[in-house]
């Protein structure tokens, strides 16, 4: 019989593989438990001491069922696509062609569809997953509302840092439109939400701020390029050009270092020096998400004062 460690792939051992290598089932289970192997799901074990996170669990499921493709929220994690109030990462989402066996573990969901072409999936971080365009389309079609749909689309369309990792834009607007043309449930509603997307958006908080501002019938420019007196370019989150009002949205991330805080202050001062700017308003992510009416009221008051 082979040693169990040599039968594992990436620290994941499949019971069927060990049995095929000569291990009797009863003796195998006893040996696994004695040596500290960790049960991931039925038929799969993680090596002793290995952290069993969502990626390890997804790997185990794909080794057991090659037809499974990571999708929806799990694919979003792999591609670093942000969501609004995303579910816990331990709930794995897969897509498979019919007839697909239902997932047994309560933390796993399998979406069945015949519309998953070869070009709709790829490999990311060692796992088979839907492409960014297909992932975003699936998330938008299954969104509970416009806000979540637009946050997802903005994240994929933008070049930004997610989880401390800088990445390029993942999709083009045309790619999303093409994906949403497929006759799937929720596609018509998703197509109506897509025009709200803005590739220049810098964060989920900025996306929600833009939606709340536009819901208040206000139409600022998003991420316009301005110049300081010495010619340095700056891009505020929003600009009401006629009034000269710039609006900045601060994300949840803490400055982290004194140097970062100093850069933020310098940027704020530089923005105020731009000839096109008469006033700057700053709002935190907490204000955007929990007190949007207060934010829009402050903007309206400033616009009124600047118009006098």
C-alpha positions as CSV (number, residue, x, y, z in Angstrom):
1,X,0.0,0.0,0.0
2,X,1.2,3.5,-0.8
3,X,1.7,6.0,2.1
4,X,-1.3,8.3,2.4
5,X,0.8,11.5,1.9
6,X,2.0,10.3,-1.5
7,X,-1.6,9.8,-2.6
8,X,-2.7,13.3,-1.7
9,X,-2.9,16.1,-4.3
10,X,-2.3,19.6,-2.9
11,X,-2.8,18.2,0.6
12,X,-6.1,16.7,-0.2
13,X,-6.6,12.9,-0.1
14,X,-9.6,11.2,-1.8
15,X,-10.9,8.1,-0.1
16,X,-11.6,6.4,-3.5
17,X,-8.0,6.9,-4.6
18,X,-6.6,5.4,-1.3
19,X,-9.0,2.5,-1.6
20,X,-7.9,1.9,-5.3
21,X,-4.3,2.0,-4.0
22,X,-5.0,-1.0,-1.7
23,X,-6.2,0.6,1.5
24,X,-9.2,-1.3,3.1
25,X,-11.9,1.2,3.8
26,X,-12.2,0.4,7.5
27,X,-8.5,0.4,8.1
28,X,-8.1,3.6,6.0
29,X,-10.6,5.6,8.1
30,X,-8.9,4.5,11.4
31,X,-5.5,5.4,10.0
32,X,-6.6,8.8,8.8
33,X,-8.2,9.7,12.2
34,X,-5.2,8.4,14.1
35,X,-2.7,10.5,12.0
36,X,-4.7,13.7,12.3
37,X,-6.2,14.0,8.8
38,X,-9.2,16.3,8.7
39,X,-12.4,15.3,7.0
40,X,-13.4,17.9,4.4
41,X,-16.5,16.2,3.1
42,X,-17.6,12.7,2.3
43,X,-14.7,11.1,0.4
44,X,-12.1,13.8,1.0
45,X,-9.6,14.5,3.7
46,X,-7.1,17.3,4.3
47,X,-3.5,16.6,5.4
48,X,-2.7,17.0,9.1
49,X,-2.2,20.7,10.1
50,X,-3.4,22.0,6.7
51,X,-5.9,25.0,7.0
52,X,-9.2,23.9,5.6
53,X,-10.4,27.1,4.0
54,X,-12.9,27.6,1.2
55,X,-10.3,27.0,-1.4
56,X,-9.3,23.7,0.0
57,X,-12.9,22.6,0.2
58,X,-13.5,23.7,-3.4
59,X,-10.5,21.7,-4.5
60,X,-11.8,18.6,-2.8
61,X,-15.2,18.9,-4.4
62,X,-13.7,19.4,-7.8
63,X,-11.4,16.4,-7.4
64,X,-14.4,14.3,-6.4
65,X,-16.7,15.7,-9.2
66,X,-14.7,17.0,-12.2
67,X,-17.9,18.4,-13.8
68,X,-18.1,21.1,-11.1
69,X,-17.1,24.6,-12.0
70,X,-16.7,27.3,-9.4
71,X,-19.3,30.1,-10.0
72,X,-21.3,32.9,-8.5
73,X,-19.8,34.0,-5.1
74,X,-17.0,31.5,-5.1
75,X,-15.9,32.6,-8.6
76,X,-16.1,36.2,-7.4
77,X,-13.6,35.4,-4.6
78,X,-11.3,33.8,-7.1
79,X,-11.4,36.7,-9.5
80,X,-11.4,39.3,-6.6
81,X,-14.7,40.8,-7.7
82,X,-16.3,42.7,-4.8
83,X,-19.9,42.2,-3.8
84,X,-22.3,44.2,-1.6
85,X,-23.1,42.2,1.6
86,X,-21.6,39.0,0.1
87,X,-22.4,35.7,1.8
88,X,-19.8,33.9,3.9
89,X,-17.0,32.4,1.9
90,X,-17.6,29.0,3.3
91,X,-20.8,28.6,1.2
92,X,-19.4,27.2,-2.0
93,X,-21.1,27.8,-5.4
94,X,-20.6,25.6,-8.4
95,X,-22.2,25.3,-11.8
96,X,-22.6,22.0,-13.6
97,X,-24.4,20.7,-16.7
98,X,-27.5,18.6,-16.3
99,X,-28.1,16.1,-15.0
100,X,-26.2,17.4,-12.0
101,X,-26.4,15.6,-8.7
102,X,-27.5,17.9,-5.8
103,X,-24.8,18.9,-3.4
104,X,-25.0,16.9,-0.1
105,X,-23.0,19.3,2.2
106,X,-25.2,22.1,3.5
107,X,-22.5,24.6,2.7
108,X,-22.4,23.8,-1.0
109,X,-24.8,24.8,-3.8
110,X,-24.7,23.5,-7.3
111,X,-26.4,25.5,-10.0
112,X,-27.5,23.5,-13.0
113,X,-27.5,24.9,-16.5
114,X,-27.0,23.6,-20.1
115,X,-25.7,27.1,-21.1
116,X,-22.1,26.8,-20.0
117,X,-19.9,26.8,-23.1
118,X,-16.2,26.0,-23.1
119,X,-15.5,29.7,-23.3
120,X,-17.5,30.4,-20.2
121,X,-15.0,28.8,-17.8
122,X,-11.2,29.0,-17.1
123,X,-8.7,28.1,-14.4
124,X,-8.0,30.6,-11.6
125,X,-5.7,30.0,-8.7
126,X,-5.8,26.3,-9.4
127,X,-9.5,25.9,-9.6
128,X,-11.9,25.6,-12.5
129,X,-14.1,28.6,-12.5
130,X,-16.4,30.7,-14.6
131,X,-14.8,33.5,-16.5
132,X,-15.1,37.0,-15.0
133,X,-17.7,38.0,-17.6
134,X,-19.8,34.9,-16.9
135,X,-19.3,35.3,-13.1
136,X,-20.5,38.9,-13.2
137,X,-23.5,38.0,-15.4
138,X,-24.5,35.2,-13.0
139,X,-24.2,37.5,-10.0
140,X,-26.2,40.2,-11.6
141,X,-28.9,37.8,-12.8
142,X,-29.2,36.5,-9.2
143,X,-29.0,39.8,-7.5
144,X,-31.6,40.8,-5.0
145,X,-31.5,44.4,-6.2
146,X,-29.9,47.1,-8.3
147,X,-27.3,48.2,-5.7
148,X,-25.7,44.7,-5.5
149,X,-25.8,44.3,-9.3
150,X,-24.1,47.6,-10.0
151,X,-21.4,47.1,-7.2
152,X,-20.5,43.8,-8.9
153,X,-20.4,45.3,-12.4
154,X,-18.4,48.3,-11.3
155,X,-15.8,46.1,-9.5
156,X,-15.2,43.9,-12.5
157,X,-15.1,46.8,-14.9
158,X,-12.6,48.8,-12.9
159,X,-8.8,48.5,-12.3
160,X,-8.5,48.6,-8.5
161,X,-7.0,47.1,-5.4
162,X,-9.1,44.4,-3.8
163,X,-8.1,42.8,-0.6
164,X,-4.7,44.5,-0.8
165,X,-4.0,43.1,-4.3
166,X,-3.9,45.5,-7.3
167,X,-5.6,44.0,-10.4
168,X,-6.5,45.3,-13.8
169,X,-10.1,45.6,-15.1
170,X,-11.5,42.1,-15.6
171,X,-14.2,42.6,-18.2
172,X,-15.4,45.1,-20.8
173,X,-18.9,46.5,-20.9
174,X,-19.6,44.8,-24.2
175,X,-18.6,41.4,-22.7
176,X,-21.2,41.8,-20.0
177,X,-23.9,42.9,-22.4
178,X,-23.2,39.8,-24.5
179,X,-23.4,37.5,-21.5
180,X,-26.7,39.1,-20.4
181,X,-28.2,38.5,-23.8
182,X,-28.5,34.8,-23.0
183,X,-32.1,33.7,-22.3
184,X,-31.6,32.9,-18.7
185,X,-33.8,33.7,-15.6
186,X,-33.2,37.3,-14.4
187,X,-31.5,38.4,-17.6
188,X,-34.1,41.0,-18.6
189,X,-33.9,42.7,-15.2
190,X,-30.1,42.5,-15.3
191,X,-29.9,44.2,-18.7
192,X,-31.9,47.1,-17.2
193,X,-29.4,47.5,-14.4
194,X,-26.3,47.3,-16.5
195,X,-26.4,50.9,-17.8
196,X,-26.0,52.1,-14.2
197,X,-22.5,50.7,-14.2
198,X,-19.5,53.1,-14.2
199,X,-16.0,51.7,-15.0
200,X,-14.3,54.7,-13.3
201,X,-15.8,53.8,-9.9
202,X,-13.1,53.2,-7.3
203,X,-14.9,51.2,-4.6
204,X,-18.2,49.7,-3.5
205,X,-18.8,52.8,-1.3
206,X,-18.2,55.1,-4.2
207,X,-20.7,53.0,-6.3
208,X,-23.4,53.3,-3.7
209,X,-22.7,57.0,-3.2
210,X,-23.1,57.5,-7.0
211,X,-26.4,55.6,-7.0
212,X,-27.8,57.6,-4.0
213,X,-26.7,60.9,-5.6
214,X,-28.4,60.0,-8.9
215,X,-31.5,58.8,-7.1
216,X,-31.7,62.4,-5.7
217,X,-31.8,63.6,-9.3
218,X,-28.2,64.9,-9.1
219,X,-25.8,64.2,-12.0
220,X,-22.2,64.9,-11.2
221,X,-19.2,63.9,-13.3
222,X,-17.6,60.7,-12.1
223,X,-13.8,60.6,-11.7
224,X,-13.1,63.7,-13.9
225,X,-9.5,64.7,-14.5
226,X,-8.6,68.1,-13.0
227,X,-5.3,69.9,-12.7
228,X,-3.6,71.7,-9.9
229,X,-2.0,75.1,-10.5
230,X,1.3,73.4,-11.2
231,X,-0.3,71.1,-13.7
232,X,-0.5,67.9,-11.6
233,X,-3.6,65.8,-12.5
234,X,-6.1,64.8,-9.8
235,X,-9.4,62.9,-10.1
236,X,-12.0,63.5,-7.5
237,X,-14.7,60.9,-7.1
238,X,-17.5,63.3,-8.2
239,X,-17.5,66.9,-9.5
240,X,-20.5,69.2,-9.9
241,X,-18.7,71.2,-12.5
242,X,-21.0,74.2,-12.8
243,X,-20.9,74.8,-9.0
244,X,-17.3,73.8,-8.5
245,X,-18.2,71.3,-5.9
246,X,-16.0,68.2,-5.5
247,X,-17.2,65.2,-3.5
248,X,-14.8,62.5,-2.1
249,X,-15.9,59.2,-0.7
250,X,-13.5,57.6,1.9
251,X,-13.5,53.8,2.0
252,X,-13.4,51.6,5.1
253,X,-9.6,51.1,4.8
254,X,-7.6,52.8,7.6
255,X,-4.7,54.9,6.4
256,X,-2.4,52.3,8.0
257,X,0.7,54.4,8.2
258,X,1.6,58.0,9.0
259,X,3.0,58.4,5.5
260,X,-0.3,57.3,4.0
261,X,-2.2,59.7,6.2
262,X,0.1,62.5,5.1
263,X,-0.4,61.7,1.4
264,X,-4.2,61.8,2.0
265,X,-4.0,65.2,3.5
266,X,-1.8,66.5,0.8
267,X,-4.2,65.2,-1.9
268,X,-7.1,66.9,-0.1
269,X,-5.2,70.2,-0.1
270,X,-4.2,69.8,-3.7
271,X,-7.8,69.2,-4.7
272,X,-8.9,72.4,-3.1
273,X,-6.3,74.3,-5.1
274,X,-7.6,73.2,-8.4
275,X,-9.1,76.2,-10.3
276,X,-12.3,74.1,-11.1
277,X,-13.0,73.5,-7.4
278,X,-14.6,75.9,-5.0
279,X,-15.5,73.5,-2.2
280,X,-14.7,69.9,-1.3
281,X,-17.1,67.6,0.7
282,X,-15.8,64.3,2.1
283,X,-18.0,61.4,3.3
284,X,-17.1,58.2,5.0
285,X,-18.3,54.8,3.8
286,X,-20.4,54.5,7.0
287,X,-22.2,57.7,6.0
288,X,-22.8,56.4,2.5
289,X,-24.1,53.1,3.6
290,X,-26.1,54.0,6.7
291,X,-27.0,57.7,6.3
292,X,-27.3,58.4,2.5
293,X,-30.1,60.9,3.0
294,X,-27.8,63.0,5.2
295,X,-25.1,62.9,2.5
296,X,-27.4,64.0,-0.3
297,X,-28.9,66.7,1.9
298,X,-25.4,68.1,2.6
299,X,-24.6,68.1,-1.1
300,X,-27.8,69.9,-2.0
301,X,-27.2,72.5,0.7
302,X,-23.7,73.1,-0.6
303,X,-24.9,73.3,-4.2
304,X,-27.5,75.9,-3.1
305,X,-24.9,78.0,-1.3
306,X,-22.5,77.9,-4.2
307,X,-25.2,79.0,-6.6
308,X,-25.8,82.3,-4.8
